[in-house]
Amino acid sequence: MFKISELRQKEIVSLSQGRRLGFATDVEINLETGNIEALILPSQGKFFGLLPKDNDIVVPWEKIKRVGTDLILIDIE
């Protein structure tokens, strides 16, 4: 088990793209179950939250392959 604050401190890396995507800025939580549904990352080039939220990257929890000590590995196209 881990805290949301711990998730936000781990860098997210895409396995399929082989690149670093950054850090989660938010999470989607199912209020009925209390489960995390997705991690939210700012889009590339987002500057201090000035771009619309539509450009954020949403990573469904099912796409997370491994949560390590420093990284979160995901499998998205």
LUMFI-261222 format. One record per residue: residue number from 1; residue in one letter; chain; x, y, z of N, C-alpha, C in turn. Coordinates in steps of 0.2 Angstrom, whole numbers, always signed. Layout:
{NUM "A" "A" {X Y Z} {X Y Z} {X Y Z}};
...
//
This chain:
{1 "M" "A" {+4 -6 +0} {+0 +0 +0} {+4 +6 +0}};
{2 "F" "A" {+2 +12 -3} {+6 +18 -3} {+1 +24 -3}};
{3 "K" "A" {+4 +30 -2} {+0 +36 -1} {+0 +39 -8}};
{4 "I" "A" {-5 +43 -9} {-5 +47 -16} {+1 +52 -16}};
{5 "S" "A" {+3 +55 -10} {+9 +59 -11} {+15 +55 -13}};
{6 "E" "A" {+15 +49 -11} {+21 +45 -13} {+21 +44 -21}};
{7 "L" "A" {+15 +43 -24} {+14 +42 -31} {+16 +48 -35}};
{8 "R" "A" {+15 +54 -32} {+16 +60 -36} {+24 +61 -36}};
{9 "Q" "A" {+27 +58 -32} {+35 +59 -31} {+39 +54 -36}};
{10 "K" "A" {+35 +50 -39} {+38 +45 -43} {+38 +47 -51}};
{11 "E" "A" {+43 +46 -54} {+43 +48 -61} {+39 +43 -65}};
{12 "I" "A" {+36 +45 -70} {+32 +40 -74} {+35 +39 -81}};
{13 "V" "A" {+37 +32 -83} {+40 +30 -89} {+36 +26 -93}};
{14 "S" "A" {+35 +27 -99} {+31 +23 -104} {+36 +18 -107}};
{15 "L" "A" {+34 +12 -106} {+38 +6 -108} {+37 +6 -116}};
{16 "S" "A" {+32 +7 -119} {+31 +6 -126} {+34 +12 -130}};
{17 "Q" "A" {+35 +18 -127} {+38 +23 -130} {+45 +24 -128}};
{18 "G" "A" {+47 +21 -123} {+54 +21 -120} {+56 +28 -118}};
{19 "R" "A" {+51 +32 -115} {+53 +39 -113} {+50 +41 -107}};
{20 "R" "A" {+52 +46 -103} {+50 +48 -97} {+44 +53 -99}};
{21 "L" "A" {+39 +53 -95} {+33 +57 -96} {+32 +62 -91}};
{22 "G" "A" {+36 +62 -85} {+35 +67 -80} {+32 +64 -74}};
{23 "F" "A" {+29 +68 -70} {+26 +66 -63} {+19 +67 -63}};
{24 "A" "A" {+15 +63 -60} {+8 +64 -59} {+6 +70 -55}};
{25 "T" "A" {+1 +74 -58} {-1 +80 -54} {-7 +79 -51}};
{26 "D" "A" {-11 +74 -53} {-17 +73 -50} {-19 +65 -50}};
{27 "V" "A" {-24 +63 -47} {-27 +56 -48} {-34 +57 -48}};
{28 "E" "A" {-37 +52 -52} {-44 +51 -52} {-46 +45 -47}};
{29 "I" "A" {-51 +47 -43} {-53 +42 -38} {-60 +40 -38}};
{30 "N" "A" {-62 +34 -38} {-69 +31 -38} {-71 +32 -31}};
{31 "L" "A" {-76 +37 -30} {-79 +39 -24} {-83 +33 -21}};
{32 "E" "A" {-85 +29 -25} {-89 +23 -22} {-85 +18 -19}};
{33 "T" "A" {-79 +16 -22} {-75 +11 -20} {-69 +13 -17}};
{34 "G" "A" {-67 +20 -18} {-61 +22 -15} {-55 +20 -19}};
{35 "N" "A" {-55 +17 -24} {-50 +15 -28} {-47 +20 -33}};
{36 "I" "A" {-41 +20 -34} {-38 +25 -39} {-40 +22 -46}};
{37 "E" "A" {-43 +27 -50} {-45 +25 -57} {-39 +27 -62}};
{38 "A" "A" {-36 +32 -61} {-31 +35 -66} {-26 +40 -63}};
{39 "L" "A" {-20 +40 -66} {-16 +46 -64} {-16 +51 -70}};
{40 "I" "A" {-16 +57 -68} {-16 +63 -72} {-9 +66 -73}};
{41 "L" "A" {-7 +67 -79} {+0 +70 -80} {-1 +76 -84}};
{42 "P" "A" {+2 +81 -83} {+2 +87 -88} {+4 +86 -95}};
{43 "S" "A" {+1 +88 -100} {+4 +87 -106} {+10 +90 -107}};
{44 "Q" "A" {+14 +88 -112} {+21 +90 -113} {+20 +98 -115}};
{45 "G" "A" {+24 +102 -112} {+24 +109 -114} {+20 +113 -110}};
{46 "K" "A" {+16 +110 -105} {+11 +114 -101} {+15 +118 -96}};
{47 "F" "A" {+14 +124 -96} {+18 +129 -92} {+14 +132 -86}};
{48 "F" "A" {+15 +130 -80} {+12 +132 -74} {+5 +131 -74}};
{49 "G" "A" {+2 +126 -77} {-5 +125 -77} {-9 +130 -82}};
{50 "L" "A" {-6 +133 -86} {-9 +138 -90} {-13 +135 -97}};
{51 "L" "A" {-12 +129 -98} {-15 +126 -104} {-21 +123 -102}};
{52 "P" "A" {-26 +122 -106} {-33 +119 -104} {-31 +111 -101}};
{53 "K" "A" {-36 +109 -97} {-35 +102 -94} {-36 +97 -99}};
{54 "D" "A" {-39 +99 -105} {-41 +94 -110} {-34 +91 -113}};
{55 "N" "A" {-29 +94 -112} {-22 +92 -115} {-19 +88 -110}};
{56 "D" "A" {-21 +86 -104} {-18 +82 -99} {-18 +75 -102}};
{57 "I" "A" {-13 +71 -99} {-12 +64 -101} {-16 +60 -95}};
{58 "V" "A" {-21 +56 -97} {-24 +52 -92} {-22 +45 -93}};
{59 "V" "A" {-19 +42 -88} {-16 +35 -88} {-21 +31 -83}};
{60 "P" "A" {-25 +26 -87} {-29 +22 -83} {-25 +17 -78}};
{61 "W" "A" {-28 +16 -73} {-24 +12 -68} {-22 +5 -71}};
{62 "E" "A" {-26 +2 -75} {-25 -4 -78} {-18 -4 -83}};
{63 "K" "A" {-16 +2 -85} {-10 +3 -89} {-4 +3 -85}};
{64 "I" "A" {-4 +3 -78} {+1 +4 -74} {+4 -3 -73}};
{65 "K" "A" {+10 -4 -75} {+13 -11 -75} {+17 -12 -68}};
{66 "R" "A" {+20 -7 -66} {+24 -8 -60} {+25 -1 -56}};
{67 "V" "A" {+25 -1 -50} {+26 +4 -46} {+32 +3 -42}};
{68 "G" "A" {+38 +6 -44} {+44 +5 -40} {+46 +10 -35}};
{69 "T" "A" {+52 +10 -33} {+54 +14 -27} {+54 +22 -30}};
{70 "D" "A" {+57 +22 -36} {+58 +29 -39} {+53 +30 -46}};
{71 "L" "A" {+51 +25 -49} {+48 +25 -55} {+41 +22 -55}};
{72 "I" "A" {+36 +24 -60} {+30 +20 -61} {+31 +19 -69}};
{73 "L" "A" {+31 +12 -70} {+31 +10 -77} {+24 +9 -80}};
{74 "I" "A" {+23 +12 -86} {+16 +11 -89} {+16 +9 -96}};
{75 "D" "A" {+11 +6 -98} {+11 +3 -105} {+5 +7 -109}};
{76 "I" "A" {+7 +13 -112} {+2 +16 -116} {+5 +17 -123}};
{77 "E" "A" {+1 +18 -128} {+3 +20 -135} {+4 +27 -135}};
//
